[in-house]
Structure formats: structure tokens, C-alpha cells
């Protein structure tokens, strides 16, 4: 999402504000989803194909935490010390702001008319980053505790409404619905009741996949595999149709503000958010992807797009191409974009509400939350 102080016209600015909302499932976890055994509905629960309506009581976590953060090796001890110090200071400020947020998915949908599941996932992804960061154990413990409080919100029929929503909302929230289950499991939450609800809408999930973009289909493939679901096309089979594999002309990436997220999400999907190297088929694809990431990062710094800069900086790390002088410049850009409250980016509430034709849209949850999450991710990954 583009900052509203970017030096270009109002029409372009509002298009950028809308851009990220057009890309479903943008909550990002800091490393790969865990590959567990195939998830099945618990004994006596709703079977696949039926509508799950059982009210699940609130409960605590029942499994081990699976919170890891894969950090690149440090270049020099001096640089690592300085960068980690900067990241720790930014994290402390961001946590002061983030811990008081209330992205209750049902309340957001009913009162703010916003995509509650999407922003809940972004909040859980932020909590996951804080919990996995090794330098501040007190914050990590607090983030885990807050995640367990938040995950209790998913124990209601009102949250598990995917069998009842229209196609537009199903498309908007389906990826976040799956990612939320995966993040819950990584926080040690018992997701067996959640999986019963997922199985009840699995045919609808599978049926809608061909209508999604290739980058989104690849992300769904990862989520299906991690949650033990069947019916998606493997991401390796999807990759030949991706923009990166086809060496899409560069003008595509600057033709519309949302295109940067199409690129960044292809990298996220094909690397499992850092769990594996990008499986390039040809050397030219690697050179192409690295060049696009480098060039777009320069453009989005120029346009003061903190959200895009953060995702592209993460991409450069995931593409194993984060050793040149652009990386510290991008880090300084992000650090300078953190405000006194601890948030990253710049969003004007009135302008964003006008763009969405909404009198209730909350930029704290719909703008600052995602940008703060991806900025912290980028800073952590470049702290070596």
C-alpha cells in the first residue's frame, strides 16, 4: 500500500491505497509454514461437505510452539551489532503500539465494514514475528500470550461463516481463512475444530482456485500442503505460468500500483517465505527476478511507498541477493518511516475513507498494521 505523502497525483495515490486490498491473503508469516501430518476433522465432528456449526468453547493452546525466524548470516560483527540494535529499537516502539490493537474479525466486519479475517491474519503475522525474534524474550513471551488471546476469537460460529458468505466475500477472505489456521497451529493452538470447518467448505475452496491469479494459486498450494488438504494444483506445476517464469516485460510491473504485490507474492510463494531457495529452472530467471526486485525497490523508495519497499526488501533476501549498497539504504528508509507511535508508513484517514467510499474504515488496522508487520520482517531479515 502506497503512502499518502508520495509525490504523485491524487488519482494514482488513491489507486495505490486500494492496491493491496486487491491482493488477497497478504498477511505474511516470517518463515515457512510447518509441514504437519494430514489434518482430519476430529472424531465426531462435522464431516467434509457438511456445514460446520458447532460452537467451540474457548480454550488454551495444546501443542508445542513452532515459531522460527531464519536469519541470513551476519556480514561483519560490527554491522550485525548496529543493525540488530536498530531492529530492536524499532521492534520495541512497534510493540508498544501493536499490543493495544483489537482486530476482532467479527467486529471489524460488522462495525467497520472491513475484511476482518484478513487483518486478523496480518496481526497474527506481526505477533509471530515478535514471538520468533530471539533478542527480546520478554516481548516474545508477551506476543505469544497476546496471540492466544486473539486466537480465542476464532472459536465462534460467527468467525466460521465461509459456507454462508457470497462469492465476493469468499474470494476476499478464503486465503486469510486458511492462513489463520496455519498461524494458529504455529502458536500451539488446537486447530482440529477449525479444520472441521475448513473441510466443510473444501469443495468450494477447490472450485474457486482456477479463478485466482497464478501467484495466489501458488500460495494456496502451499497452504493446502501445509494443512493436509487436497485439490490444489502443485506450485511447481503452476510456476511455468508465473510472471517470473515468463520473464514478463518490465513495463508490466509499473503499469499499475498493485502489480508490485503480484511480483512480491510470487517470490513469497515460490520460496515458502524463506523456507527454501527459489526453484529457478534457468539462470536467466534468477537474473530477471533479482533485477526486477532491485529496480522496483528503487522506484518504490522514490515514491515513498513503505509497504512496497518492505516487501521488496524481503524479496531481495529471499532471492539471496541482499549484499549490495541498496540494502542499507532501504533499511534507513524504513527506519525513518517509523512514527512516534511506533507505526510504519503514512496514511491519511480521510483520504483512505474517501478512496474506499467508507465512513468507518480504520487506517490503523487497514493500513499501518500491514506496513508495520512487513517493515519489521524486512528489518529482521536484514539485521545480519
C-alpha positions as CSV (number, residue, x, y, z in Angstrom):
1,X,0.0,0.0,0.0
2,X,1.4,3.4,-1.0
3,X,2.0,6.1,1.5
4,X,-0.2,9.1,1.0
5,X,2.7,11.5,1.0
6,X,4.0,10.0,-2.2
7,X,5.0,12.7,-4.7
8,X,2.4,11.9,-7.4
9,X,-1.1,12.8,-8.3
10,X,-4.2,12.1,-6.1
11,X,-5.7,9.6,-8.6
12,X,-2.5,7.5,-8.6
13,X,-2.2,7.8,-4.8
14,X,-5.8,6.5,-4.2
15,X,-5.2,3.7,-6.7
16,X,-2.2,2.7,-4.6
17,X,-4.2,2.9,-1.4
18,X,-6.6,0.4,-3.0
19,X,-3.9,-1.8,-4.5
20,X,-3.1,-4.0,-1.6
21,X,-6.7,-4.7,-0.9
22,X,-7.0,-6.2,-4.3
23,X,-4.4,-8.9,-3.5
24,X,-5.9,-11.5,-1.2
25,X,-4.2,-13.1,1.7
26,X,-1.4,-10.6,2.3
27,X,-0.8,-11.5,5.9
28,X,2.8,-12.9,5.8
29,X,4.5,-15.1,8.2
30,X,8.2,-14.8,8.8
31,X,9.2,-18.2,7.7
32,X,7.8,-21.3,6.0
33,X,4.5,-22.9,7.2
34,X,5.2,-26.1,9.1
35,X,4.6,-29.3,7.2
36,X,2.4,-31.4,9.6
37,X,0.6,-34.7,9.1
38,X,-2.6,-34.5,7.1
39,X,-5.2,-32.7,9.1
40,X,-8.5,-34.5,9.5
41,X,-11.7,-33.5,11.3
42,X,-11.8,-34.6,14.9
43,X,-13.7,-37.7,15.8
44,X,-17.4,-36.9,15.9
45,X,-17.1,-33.5,14.2
46,X,-18.7,-32.3,11.0
47,X,-17.6,-34.3,8.0
48,X,-16.2,-32.8,4.7
49,X,-19.0,-31.4,2.6
50,X,-21.3,-30.5,5.5
51,X,-21.7,-27.1,7.2
52,X,-19.9,-26.9,10.5
53,X,-22.0,-25.1,13.1
54,X,-20.8,-26.5,16.4
55,X,-20.0,-23.8,18.9
56,X,-16.4,-24.4,20.2
57,X,-15.7,-23.3,23.8
58,X,-12.7,-21.1,24.3
59,X,-9.6,-23.0,25.2
60,X,-5.9,-22.6,25.6
61,X,-3.0,-23.9,23.4
62,X,-2.5,-27.7,23.4
63,X,0.6,-28.2,21.2
64,X,4.2,-27.0,21.0
65,X,5.1,-23.7,19.5
66,X,6.6,-23.8,16.0
67,X,7.9,-20.2,15.8
68,X,11.2,-19.8,13.9
69,X,12.8,-17.0,12.1
70,X,15.5,-17.8,9.5
71,X,18.1,-15.0,9.6
72,X,20.9,-14.7,7.0
73,X,24.4,-15.0,8.3
74,X,26.0,-11.7,9.5
75,X,28.3,-9.9,7.2
76,X,30.5,-8.4,9.9
77,X,30.1,-8.3,13.7
78,X,30.1,-4.5,13.7
79,X,27.3,-4.3,11.1
80,X,25.3,-7.0,12.8
81,X,25.5,-5.3,16.2
82,X,24.4,-2.0,14.8
83,X,21.6,-3.4,12.6
84,X,20.2,-5.6,15.4
85,X,20.3,-2.6,17.7
86,X,18.2,-0.6,15.2
87,X,15.8,-3.5,14.7
88,X,15.4,-4.0,18.5
89,X,14.7,-0.3,19.0
90,X,12.1,-0.3,16.1
91,X,10.5,-3.5,17.5
92,X,10.2,-2.1,21.0
93,X,8.4,1.0,19.6
94,X,6.2,-1.0,17.3
95,X,5.2,-3.4,20.1
96,X,4.0,-0.5,22.3
97,X,1.6,0.4,19.5
98,X,0.6,-3.0,18.3
99,X,-0.2,-4.7,21.6
100,X,-3.2,-2.4,22.1
101,X,-4.8,-3.1,18.7
102,X,-8.1,-5.0,18.6
103,X,-8.5,-6.6,15.1
104,X,-11.5,-8.7,16.2
105,X,-12.6,-10.2,12.9
106,X,-16.4,-10.2,13.5
107,X,-16.4,-6.7,15.0
108,X,-14.4,-5.4,12.1
109,X,-16.8,-6.9,9.6
110,X,-19.9,-5.7,11.4
111,X,-18.9,-2.3,12.7
112,X,-16.1,-1.2,10.4
113,X,-17.2,-3.0,7.2
114,X,-13.7,-4.2,6.7
115,X,-12.2,-7.7,5.9
116,X,-11.9,-9.0,9.5
117,X,-10.1,-12.3,8.7
118,X,-7.5,-10.5,6.5
119,X,-6.5,-8.0,9.1
120,X,-6.6,-10.6,11.9
121,X,-4.1,-12.6,9.9
122,X,-1.9,-9.6,9.5
123,X,-2.0,-9.1,13.3
124,X,-1.1,-12.7,14.0
125,X,1.8,-12.5,11.5
126,X,3.1,-9.4,13.4
127,X,2.8,-11.3,16.7
128,X,4.6,-14.3,15.1
129,X,7.5,-12.0,14.2
130,X,7.8,-10.6,17.7
131,X,7.5,-14.1,19.2
132,X,10.1,-15.6,16.9
133,X,12.7,-12.7,17.3
134,X,15.4,-14.1,19.6
135,X,16.8,-10.8,21.1
136,X,13.9,-9.8,23.3
137,X,12.5,-12.8,25.2
138,X,10.1,-10.7,27.3
139,X,8.4,-9.3,24.2
140,X,8.4,-12.8,22.7
141,X,6.5,-14.2,25.7
142,X,4.1,-11.3,25.6
143,X,3.4,-11.8,21.9
144,X,2.6,-15.5,22.4
145,X,0.2,-14.6,25.2
146,X,-1.5,-12.0,23.1
147,X,-1.7,-14.4,20.2
148,X,-3.5,-16.9,22.4
149,X,-6.0,-14.2,23.5
150,X,-6.6,-13.3,19.9
151,X,-7.0,-16.8,18.7
152,X,-9.9,-17.3,21.1
153,X,-11.8,-15.0,18.7
154,X,-11.8,-17.8,16.2
155,X,-13.8,-20.1,18.5
156,X,-17.2,-19.0,17.3
157,X,-19.7,-19.7,14.5
158,X,-19.7,-16.1,13.5
159,X,-16.0,-16.4,12.6
160,X,-16.5,-19.7,10.7
161,X,-19.1,-18.2,8.2
162,X,-17.4,-19.2,4.9
163,X,-20.2,-21.6,3.9
164,X,-22.7,-18.7,4.2
165,X,-21.0,-15.8,2.6
166,X,-21.4,-14.6,-1.0
167,X,-18.8,-15.4,-3.7
168,X,-17.2,-11.9,-3.5
169,X,-16.5,-12.2,0.2
170,X,-15.5,-15.8,-0.1
171,X,-12.9,-14.8,-2.6
172,X,-11.7,-11.9,-0.4
173,X,-11.3,-13.9,2.8
174,X,-10.6,-17.5,1.7
175,X,-6.8,-17.3,1.7
176,X,-6.7,-15.5,5.1
177,X,-9.1,-18.1,6.5
178,X,-6.6,-20.9,5.7
179,X,-3.5,-18.8,6.8
180,X,-5.2,-18.1,10.1
181,X,-5.4,-21.8,10.8
182,X,-1.8,-22.3,9.9
183,X,-0.6,-19.4,12.1
184,X,-2.8,-20.8,15.0
185,X,-1.1,-24.1,14.7
186,X,2.3,-22.5,14.8
187,X,1.3,-20.8,18.1
188,X,0.4,-24.2,19.5
189,X,-3.3,-23.8,19.2
190,X,-5.5,-26.8,18.8
191,X,-6.9,-26.4,15.3
192,X,-8.9,-29.6,15.0
193,X,-12.2,-27.8,15.4
194,X,-11.0,-25.2,12.9
195,X,-10.1,-27.9,10.4
196,X,-13.6,-29.3,10.6
197,X,-14.9,-26.0,9.4
198,X,-12.3,-25.9,6.6
199,X,-13.2,-29.4,5.4
200,X,-16.9,-28.3,5.3
201,X,-16.0,-25.7,2.6
202,X,-13.2,-27.5,0.9
203,X,-15.2,-28.2,-2.3
204,X,-15.9,-24.5,-2.6
205,X,-12.3,-23.6,-1.9
206,X,-11.1,-26.0,-4.6
207,X,-13.7,-24.9,-7.2
208,X,-12.7,-21.2,-6.9
209,X,-8.9,-21.7,-7.3
210,X,-8.8,-21.5,-11.1
211,X,-10.2,-18.0,-11.0
212,X,-7.3,-16.7,-9.0
213,X,-4.0,-15.3,-10.3
214,X,-1.1,-17.6,-10.6
215,X,0.7,-16.1,-7.6
216,X,-2.4,-16.6,-5.5
217,X,-2.8,-20.2,-6.7
218,X,0.8,-20.9,-5.7
219,X,0.1,-19.5,-2.2
220,X,-3.0,-21.7,-1.9
221,X,-0.9,-24.7,-3.0
222,X,1.5,-24.1,-0.1
223,X,-1.4,-23.6,2.4
224,X,-3.2,-26.8,1.1
225,X,0.0,-28.8,1.5
226,X,0.8,-27.4,5.0
227,X,-2.8,-28.1,6.2
228,X,-3.0,-31.5,4.7
229,X,-5.7,-30.6,2.2
230,X,-6.1,-32.0,-1.3
231,X,-7.4,-30.5,-4.5
232,X,-5.0,-27.7,-5.4
233,X,-2.5,-27.7,-8.3
234,X,1.1,-28.1,-7.1
235,X,3.0,-24.9,-7.2
236,X,5.7,-26.5,-9.3
237,X,3.1,-27.1,-12.0
238,X,1.9,-23.5,-11.7
239,X,5.2,-21.8,-11.8
240,X,5.7,-22.0,-15.6
241,X,2.7,-19.7,-16.0
242,X,4.0,-17.2,-13.5
243,X,5.2,-13.7,-14.4
244,X,8.8,-14.5,-13.3
245,X,9.0,-17.7,-15.3
246,X,7.7,-15.9,-18.4
247,X,10.1,-13.1,-18.0
248,X,7.3,-10.5,-18.2
249,X,8.4,-7.2,-19.7
250,X,9.3,-4.7,-17.0
251,X,6.6,-2.2,-18.1
252,X,4.0,-4.6,-16.6
253,X,5.4,-4.0,-13.1
254,X,5.0,-0.3,-13.3
255,X,1.7,-0.3,-15.2
256,X,-0.5,-0.2,-12.1
257,X,0.4,0.1,-8.4
258,X,-0.9,-3.3,-7.4
259,X,1.5,-5.1,-9.8
260,X,4.3,-4.9,-7.3
261,X,2.4,-7.2,-5.0
262,X,1.9,-9.7,-7.8
263,X,5.7,-9.9,-8.0
264,X,6.4,-10.0,-4.3
265,X,3.8,-12.7,-3.7
266,X,5.3,-14.9,-6.5
267,X,8.6,-14.7,-4.6
268,X,6.9,-15.4,-1.2
269,X,5.0,-18.4,-2.7
270,X,7.9,-20.0,-4.5
271,X,10.3,-19.7,-1.6
272,X,7.8,-20.6,1.1
273,X,8.6,-17.2,2.7
274,X,12.2,-18.1,3.1
275,X,12.0,-21.8,3.8
276,X,13.6,-22.9,0.5
277,X,15.6,-21.3,-2.3
278,X,13.6,-20.1,-5.3
279,X,13.4,-23.1,-7.6
280,X,14.5,-21.3,-10.8
281,X,14.6,-23.5,-13.9
282,X,17.0,-21.4,-15.8
283,X,19.8,-18.9,-14.8
284,X,18.0,-16.2,-16.8
285,X,15.0,-16.4,-14.5
286,X,17.2,-15.7,-11.4
287,X,18.9,-12.8,-13.1
288,X,15.5,-11.4,-14.2
289,X,13.9,-11.7,-10.7
290,X,16.8,-10.1,-9.0
291,X,16.9,-7.2,-11.4
292,X,13.1,-6.6,-11.1
293,X,13.3,-6.6,-7.3
294,X,16.3,-4.2,-7.3
295,X,14.7,-1.8,-9.8
296,X,11.2,-1.9,-8.2
297,X,12.8,-1.3,-4.8
298,X,14.5,1.9,-6.1
299,X,11.2,3.1,-7.6
300,X,9.2,2.5,-4.5
301,X,11.7,4.2,-2.3
302,X,11.5,7.2,-4.7
303,X,7.7,7.1,-4.4
304,X,7.8,6.8,-0.6
305,X,5.9,3.5,-0.6
306,X,6.9,2.0,2.7
307,X,4.7,-1.1,2.2
308,X,6.2,-1.9,-1.2
309,X,9.7,-1.2,0.0
310,X,9.4,-3.6,2.9
311,X,8.0,-6.4,0.7
312,X,10.7,-5.9,-1.9
313,X,13.5,-5.8,0.6
314,X,12.2,-9.1,2.0
315,X,12.2,-10.4,-1.6
316,X,15.8,-9.4,-2.1
317,X,16.7,-11.5,1.0
318,X,14.6,-14.5,-0.2
319,X,16.3,-14.2,-3.6
320,X,19.7,-14.4,-1.9
321,X,20.6,-11.0,-3.4
322,X,20.9,-8.6,-0.4
323,X,24.6,-7.8,-0.2
324,X,24.8,-4.5,-2.2
325,X,24.6,-0.9,-1.1
326,X,20.8,-0.7,-1.8
327,X,20.0,-2.8,1.3
328,X,21.3,-0.4,4.0
329,X,19.7,2.5,2.1
330,X,16.3,0.7,2.1
331,X,16.8,-0.1,5.8
332,X,17.4,3.6,6.6
333,X,14.3,4.5,4.5
334,X,12.1,2.1,6.5
335,X,13.5,3.2,9.9
336,X,12.9,6.8,9.0
337,X,9.3,5.9,8.2
338,X,8.5,4.8,11.8
339,X,6.5,7.4,13.6
340,X,6.4,8.4,17.3
341,X,3.7,5.8,18.0
342,X,5.8,3.0,16.5
343,X,3.9,2.6,13.3
344,X,5.5,2.4,9.8
345,X,4.2,4.3,6.8
346,X,2.0,7.3,6.4
347,X,-1.8,7.1,5.9
348,X,-4.4,9.8,5.8
349,X,-7.6,8.6,7.4
350,X,-9.9,11.0,5.5
351,X,-8.2,10.3,2.1
352,X,-8.3,6.5,2.6
353,X,-12.0,6.6,3.6
354,X,-12.8,8.6,0.5
355,X,-10.9,6.1,-1.6
356,X,-13.0,3.2,-0.1
357,X,-16.2,5.3,0.0
358,X,-16.4,4.4,3.6
359,X,-17.1,6.4,6.8
360,X,-15.8,3.7,9.1
361,X,-12.6,2.4,7.5
362,X,-9.8,2.4,10.1
363,X,-6.3,3.0,8.8
364,X,-4.7,1.7,12.0
365,X,-5.9,-1.8,11.1
366,X,-6.3,-1.4,7.3
367,X,-3.0,0.4,6.6
368,X,-0.5,0.8,9.4
369,X,-0.9,-2.8,10.6
370,X,0.3,-4.5,7.4
371,X,3.0,-2.0,6.7
372,X,4.4,-2.3,10.2
373,X,4.4,-6.0,10.0
374,X,6.2,-6.2,6.7
375,X,8.7,-3.5,7.7
376,X,9.6,-5.4,10.9
377,X,10.0,-8.5,8.8
378,X,12.4,-6.7,6.4
379,X,14.4,-5.2,9.2
380,X,14.7,-8.6,11.0
381,X,15.9,-10.3,7.8
382,X,18.5,-7.6,7.1
383,X,19.9,-7.4,10.6
384,X,22.9,-9.5,9.8
